[in-house]
Amino acid sequence: MTRLPQPTLSLSADEARRIALRAQGFLGAPDRKGGVRGVLRHLGAVQLDTISVLARSHELIPYARLGAVGRGTVERAYWSQSHAFEYWSHAACILPMEEWPHFAFRRRARRARGHRWHVLQDKDRSTGAVLDRLRAEGPLTSTELGGAKNGGEWFEWSETKIAVEWLLDTGEVVCAERRGWKRVYDLPERAVPDALLHDDLDDYECLRRLVALAGRSLGVGTRADIADYHRLKGEEFDAVVAESGLVPVTVEGWGKPAWADPEALASVPRGRHRTTLLSPFDSLVWDRPRTERIFGFTHRLEAYVPKPKRIHGYFAMPLLSGGRLQGRVDPGREGATLVARQLSLTSPKAAGAMAEALWEAARWVGCEEVRVDRATTAREAEAVTAELRARGA
């Protein structure tokens, strides 16, 4: 392999892009031996979201890297044998269980604040009642605890729901399983292995570890990139980066200082590129400014944009092929047909890659046909449709 330039630690924009792709599992042979759990450990965090189109986002993450892994396999990998827990990282994320000690700083901060945005009327009584139920009955969902809502809007939580979420924030309960998308709450002593069940690490060590992990998962990033991975503050990054093991680098065209994982600098990444559709919540693209800087690709989730104002669709998924973002598609399902409700390409040459990605996704979710409803231009629609026919024959 070609050695990267070590004396000046200066990277070209292309080298930085390839390093980022390899760090995120999209360049080189996929880690099929490690499977879904290997993907989770490698990424350090897999974001959760309520939207489900082809599948929920946490299912799309390993699919994008490993191919058509069974959806049941994905769920079992996350939610069995205490391999993972859910907590606040980049957002609500699935995290490797071995990282439980390193989120002690956040649990302490939540406890010190004393409340969340929902206010408990009687904290001691409400939290005590939840803990008593969990001790007596084992793991329970919010429904089993008495219901999540008071009725009315989604944010009008019941006292029990507020109490159990407060306990989750502070580490007095843990979520290490979901059933039918519902969190299952349990006591940490039952779900977290004894060797990990502690808050002994001080804030500095927690932050140092998370900055190092983020740098490894990104390969190379700016201060803002690395801090945002686990939603740390810039000053928290500044306090620990010198002891994180990350190496200062400059990247062509970035205009800001950057840091890289030293292992990522060992060689120029080579290998096979994945062609796939990405969840908008995939850690390769969840940071929109970074995505634009690395790939020259502007992406926006429009699920919460009024329908008449959407440009690319409700849940537009970027197309990754050849190590570049070459288009996007808003998918839907009609029975056994995967429908490209809206698609666009960065170049007519990407029609084949879009068709390949659509057929792979269709077969993964059990669809037998793929149809293009609309594209930015008639030419794009015709080109992708022709490629779909050629591949589906």
Phi and psi in degrees as a GROMACS rama.xvg file:
@    title "Ramachandran Plot"
@    xaxis  label "Phi"
@    yaxis  label "Psi"
@TYPE xy
-71.6921  129.983  THR-2
-74.834  139.463  ARG-3
-73.6378  156.644  LEU-4
-67.7304  105.767  PRO-5
-83.3315  -39.1771  GLN-6
-57.8594  -43.9638  PRO-7
-100.3  -10.1326  THR-8
48.7809  50.9999  LEU-9
-113.68  128.914  SER-10
-112.345  142.877  LEU-11
-74.8127  163.151  SER-12
-60.7793  -36.8469  ALA-13
-67.9552  -41.2353  ASP-14
-61.9428  -42.3833  GLU-15
-63.4825  -40.6482  ALA-16
-62.3294  -44.3585  ARG-17
-69.3162  -37.537  ARG-18
-61.4844  -43.1379  ILE-19
-63.4309  -41.382  ALA-20
-63.9469  -43.5997  LEU-21
-66.2376  -42.081  ARG-22
-61.6456  -31.1122  ALA-23
-91.9893  1.99434  GLN-24
88.094  20.7245  GLY-25
-111.05  2.67022  PHE-26
-134.237  124.841  LEU-27
101.175  174.785  GLY-28
-65.1989  134.069  ALA-29
-67.2446  149.079  PRO-30
-82.1016  75.588  ASP-31
-71.0348  -27.4713  ARG-32
-65.9266  -42.7195  LYS-33
-72.6282  -27.2642  GLY-34
61.5305  -151.63  GLY-35
-62.6275  -41.5099  VAL-36
-65.4534  -34.6847  ARG-37
-64.5411  -39.8641  GLY-38
-60.9759  -45.4698  VAL-39
-61.6103  -46.0355  LEU-40
-63.6874  -38.3371  ARG-41
-68.1495  -41.7186  HIS-42
-80.3554  -29.668  LEU-43
82.6943  -18.9655  GLY-44
-163.288  136.531  ALA-45
-124.533  117.122  VAL-46
-73.8509  141.89  GLN-47
-99.496  149.972  LEU-48
-155.974  151.907  ASP-49
-74.2416  -23.5233  THR-50
-68.2355  133.853  ILE-51
-132.986  115.259  SER-52
-114.146  -84.0876  VAL-53
-69.2867  -42.5875  LEU-54
-165.736  174.954  ALA-55
-74.5675  158.004  ARG-56
-58.5399  -39.6948  SER-57
-66.8933  -19.5254  HIS-58
-82.2813  -34.8492  GLU-59
-67.674  -26.2578  LEU-60
-64.1416  -55.8686  ILE-61
-66.9828  -33.9708  PRO-62
-57.0526  -43.9841  TYR-63
-61.7153  -28.9109  ALA-64
-97.2517  -34.3421  ARG-65
-105.313  -14.2116  LEU-66
91.6961  -156.673  GLY-67
-77.0435  61.5269  ALA-68
-70.9229  140.836  VAL-69
-59.5366  139.989  GLY-70
-66.9557  -33.9543  ARG-71
-63.9075  -37.9746  GLY-72
-61.8099  -40.0119  THR-73
-61.0637  -49.9116  VAL-74
-62.4623  -43.0809  GLU-75
-64.4612  -36.3297  ARG-76
-63.9656  -38.039  ALA-77
-75.5793  -47.1963  TYR-78
-111.237  36.0694  TRP-79
-138.796  151.148  SER-80
58.0229  30.416  GLN-81
54.3795  42.069  SER-82
-85.5792  -18.9913  HIS-83
-150.819  162.684  ALA-84
-141.818  162.401  PHE-85
-106.101  132.067  GLU-86
-159.768  179.361  TYR-87
-85.0864  113.089  TRP-88
-125.578  -110.439  SER-89
-62.59  -36.9833  HIS-90
-155.846  -149.028  ALA-91
-70.1519  118.235  ALA-92
-133.433  153.544  CYS-93
-84.1612  130.78  ILE-94
-126.817  146.32  LEU-95
-60.3237  138.024  PRO-96
-58.5823  -30.0171  MET-97
-66.1108  -12.3698  GLU-98
-91.1143  1.07534  GLU-99
-51.0819  -47.6841  TRP-100
-61.76  -27.1437  PRO-101
-82.9308  -4.47331  HIS-102
-102.523  14.0295  PHE-103
-60.6625  -35.1064  ALA-104
-61.2065  -37.0298  PHE-105
-75.8334  -38.8833  ARG-106
-62.1754  -41.4627  ARG-107
-63.2927  -40.8626  ARG-108
-64.731  -39.9489  ALA-109
-64.5696  -42.9085  ARG-110
-62.7696  -41.1204  ARG-111
-65.9761  -33.2256  ALA-112
-69.0124  -34.2173  ARG-113
88.2382  -6.92959  GLY-114
-164.084  163.5  HIS-115
-110.305  -171.626  ARG-116
-70.6215  -22.4738  TRP-117
-88.4703  132.37  HIS-118
-98.8272  130.713  VAL-119
-82.8009  135.199  LEU-120
-72.2215  -38.996  GLN-121
-142.707  87.3128  ASP-122
-58.2466  -49.1603  LYS-123
-61.7167  -44.5025  ASP-124
-66.7063  -46.5176  ARG-125
-67.7997  -46.291  SER-126
-68.9006  -37.083  THR-127
-61.7878  -39.9108  GLY-128
-64.9048  -40.2675  ALA-129
-63.5912  -47.8605  VAL-130
-62.7676  -38.5573  LEU-131
-62.054  -42.5721  ASP-132
-63.8423  -43.511  ARG-133
-65.6405  -39.9532  LEU-134
-63.0434  -39.9819  ARG-135
-81.7236  -34.9431  ALA-136
-114.379  -8.91111  GLU-137
88.2278  -168.649  GLY-138
-60.2624  137.627  PRO-139
-140.956  149.531  LEU-140
-84.7644  169.676  THR-141
-63.8244  -33.2473  SER-142
-62.344  -44.8027  THR-143
-67.7975  -26.9029  GLU-144
-76.8785  -13.6007  LEU-145
137.876  -1.69412  GLY-146
112.893  142.992  GLY-147
-89.7723  -23.6424  ALA-148
-126.636  159.695  LYS-149
-91.1287  3.39081  ASN-150
95.2515  169.616  GLY-151
82.5686  -147.889  GLY-152
-69.1884  160.957  GLU-153
-60.5907  -28.5536  TRP-154
-87.583  -1.05223  PHE-155
-87.6066  77.0675  GLU-156
-73.2159  153.29  TRP-157
-74.6996  163.327  SER-158
-58.9579  -38.0862  GLU-159
-65.2065  -43.1538  THR-160
-63.9474  -42.9762  LYS-161
-61.2843  -42.1479  ILE-162
-64.0786  -46.0267  ALA-163
-71.2617  -31.6535  VAL-164
-71.1468  -34.3962  GLU-165
-63.0476  -43.1937  TRP-166
-65.3316  -33.7665  LEU-167
-66.4382  -43.447  LEU-168
-56.8946  -40.4115  ASP-169
-94.4711  -1.97601  THR-170
85.8889  9.04693  GLY-171
-82.2274  -18.1533  GLU-172
-131.083  165.904  VAL-173
-137.05  149.519  VAL-174
-109.503  109.777  CYS-175
-119.738  17.1071  ALA-176
-161.945  149.114  GLU-177
-126.538  142.997  ARG-178
-123.42  116.275  ARG-179
55.2246  38.2967  GLY-180
77.3484  -1.63471  TRP-181
-90.8243  135.448  LYS-182
-63.5836  139.719  ARG-183
-108.941  119.076  VAL-184
-95.074  140.647  TYR-185
-145.709  168.758  ASP-186
-79.6643  138.435  LEU-187
-56.3826  -36.8091  PRO-188
-65.2177  -17.5092  GLU-189
-93.4184  -25.5837  ARG-190
-106.023  -29.0183  ALA-191
-100.127  127.487  VAL-192
-54.8386  146.346  PRO-193
-53.7207  -40.7889  ASP-194
-65.6049  -20.9949  ALA-195
-103.198  -11.176  LEU-196
-83.243  78.236  LEU-197
-160.709  158.736  HIS-198
-117.56  38.8422  ASP-199
-73.5263  -26.5796  ASP-200
-73.2645  134.831  LEU-201
-75.6661  170.577  ASP-202
-58.7776  -39.4667  ASP-203
-59.3666  -46.8593  TYR-204
-68.475  -37.8966  GLU-205
-59.9496  -48.4192  CYS-206
-67.1157  -39.5658  LEU-207
-59.0961  -44.548  ARG-208
-64.2005  -44.2947  ARG-209
-70.0971  -33.8915  LEU-210
-66.6089  -42.2487  VAL-211
-63.3396  -43.1183  ALA-212
-63.0527  -43.9295  LEU-213
-63.0964  -41.3633  ALA-214
-61.8589  -39.8622  GLY-215
-66.5198  -42.4493  ARG-216
-69.5634  -30.1642  SER-217
-89.6589  -25.4958  LEU-218
85.2916  -55.6584  GLY-219
-151.798  142.235  VAL-220
-166.659  161.828  GLY-221
-80.1462  175.038  THR-222
-53.3448  -48.3833  ARG-223
-65.1714  -40.4411  ALA-224
-58.1892  -51.2088  ASP-225
-70.8094  -41.7568  ILE-226
-63.8078  -38.8976  ALA-227
-69.7836  -21.0381  ASP-228
-57.7694  -44.3846  TYR-229
-112.844  20.1512  HIS-230
54.7032  52.5019  ARG-231
-90.8194  161.892  LEU-232
-82.8421  153.968  LYS-233
-58.043  -39.8362  GLY-234
-70.0655  -26.8316  GLU-235
-68.8703  -40.7735  GLU-236
-60.2838  -47.5385  PHE-237
-58.3666  -36.4029  ASP-238
-69.514  -23.5297  ALA-239
-123.074  -10.7208  VAL-240
-60.7557  -33.5906  VAL-241
-63.0319  -26.8245  ALA-242
-105.62  10.8631  GLU-243
-82.8424  -16.9948  SER-244
90.0713  -7.78463  GLY-245
-74.3379  150.674  LEU-246
-108.209  128.637  VAL-247
-64.5321  136.716  PRO-248
-141.919  164.219  VAL-249
-115.106  145.428  THR-250
-124.41  130.005  VAL-251
-52.1002  124.179  GLU-252
83.6272  -5.96096  GLY-253
-79.7582  -36.0623  TRP-254
77.1474  0.379357  GLY-255
-136.421  152.616  LYS-256
-59.2567  152.496  PRO-257
-140.058  165.596  ALA-258
-134.339  149.007  TRP-259
-132.384  152.971  ALA-260
-69.6097  125.673  ASP-261
-58.9114  -32.1719  PRO-262
-65.6989  -31.2239  GLU-263
-68.7444  -21.2479  ALA-264
-88.3963  -0.648855  LEU-265
-67.1013  -31.6688  ALA-266
-160.406  157.068  SER-267
-68.8699  126.242  VAL-268
-63.1806  133.506  PRO-269
-130.853  164.093  ARG-270
131.23  -172.627  GLY-271
-78.4036  137.269  ARG-272
-90.6761  144.441  HIS-273
-81.1655  141.999  ARG-274
-109.724  118.15  THR-275
-163.668  165.504  THR-276
-95.3759  140.448  LEU-277
-108.931  138.329  LEU-278
-62.4331  142.724  SER-279
-61.2514  -17.0226  PRO-280
-98.9644  11.2232  PHE-281
-67.4444  139.245  ASP-282
-66.546  -13.2088  SER-283
-68.5828  -30.6377  LEU-284
-128.124  3.1102  VAL-285
-66.4002  -24.2753  TRP-286
-93.0479  100.625  ASP-287
-62.9479  -43.8671  ARG-288
-61.1981  -38.8418  PRO-289
-65.0005  -42.1445  ARG-290
-58.9661  -42.4146  THR-291
-68.6022  -38.4302  GLU-292
-67.1587  -41.0319  ARG-293
-83.012  -41.2957  ILE-294
-109.403  -5.54126  PHE-295
61.6069  35.0655  GLY-296
-131.021  120.265  PHE-297
-96.472  124.361  THR-298
-130.89  143.512  HIS-299
-141.703  132.894  ARG-300
-76.457  123.215  LEU-301
-108.392  14.4579  GLU-302
-58.913  -31.5283  ALA-303
-103.889  12.2619  TYR-304
-92.8218  135.029  VAL-305
-51.3915  136.713  PRO-306
-50.1193  -42.9146  LYS-307
-64.4036  -19.7036  PRO-308
-97.2333  -2.42706  LYS-309
-71.7501  141.819  ARG-310
-101.575  -46.3825  ILE-311
-110.527  -7.40233  HIS-312
117.151  171.455  GLY-313
-59.4133  -48.4473  TYR-314
-135.926  59.3623  PHE-315
-63.4439  127.438  ALA-316
-106.843  121.003  MET-317
-61.8045  145.117  PRO-318
-96.3752  119.239  LEU-319
-102.683  126.2  LEU-320
-156.83  136.846  SER-321
61.8594  24.723  GLY-322
78.2077  12.639  GLY-323
-133.734  157.055  ARG-324
-89.9162  115.145  LEU-325
-114.598  10.7228  GLN-326
160.143  -168.276  GLY-327
-158.23  158.166  ARG-328
-146.511  141.505  VAL-329
-101.12  101.887  ASP-330
-88.6006  158.674  PRO-331
-151.915  172.964  GLY-332
-129.299  136.655  ARG-333
-128.392  96.2087  GLU-334
62.3471  -121.629  GLY-335
-95.5885  18.6835  ALA-336
-115.023  128.773  THR-337
-87.2409  124.897  LEU-338
-110.326  125.148  VAL-339
-86.2632  94.5783  ALA-340
-69.0095  -31.0302  ARG-341
-156.649  130.039  GLN-342
-139.987  158.533  LEU-343
-148.37  152.334  SER-344
-123.661  148.822  LEU-345
-78.9472  -19.0448  THR-346
-157.076  146.692  SER-347
-56.8192  -25.984  PRO-348
-66.2088  -14.9502  LYS-349
-85.0098  0.87954  ALA-350
-60.3304  -41.5201  ALA-351
-65.4273  -40.7408  GLY-352
-65.3652  -40.0145  ALA-353
-63.2329  -43.6688  MET-354
-63.1272  -42.0231  ALA-355
-60.254  -45.9114  GLU-356
-66.6581  -39.3054  ALA-357
-65.9569  -42.1622  LEU-358
-67.0126  -40.1543  TRP-359
-62.9044  -43.6396  GLU-360
-63.7867  -41.2864  ALA-361
-60.7354  -47.4377  ALA-362
-66.0585  -32.9061  ARG-363
-62.9199  -40.1251  TRP-364
-96.3162  10.0271  VAL-365
84.2169  22.1263  GLY-366
-90.28  148.893  CYS-367
-107.821  -13.3072  GLU-368
-137.655  158.237  GLU-369
-132.034  134.517  VAL-370
-133.034  139.668  ARG-371
-98.0909  118.807  VAL-372
-86.8181  -42.998  ASP-373
-153.58  146.344  ARG-374
-137.55  169.725  ALA-375
-60.6248  -37.7754  THR-376
-132.895  156.636  THR-377
-61.1523  -34.2353  ALA-378
-63.799  -41.0407  ARG-379
-63.9366  -44.9104  GLU-380
-59.7519  -44.1049  ALA-381
-65.1268  -42.1681  GLU-382
-65.7783  -45.1172  ALA-383
-67.8635  -39.9394  VAL-384
-61.0156  -42.4933  THR-385
-62.9688  -41.6594  ALA-386
-67.4393  -36.9611  GLU-387
-62.1289  -44.1064  LEU-388
-61.6985  -42.323  ARG-389
-63.9284  -36.5847  ALA-390
-84.9462  -23.1428  ARG-391
-92.8456  -5.04968  GLY-392
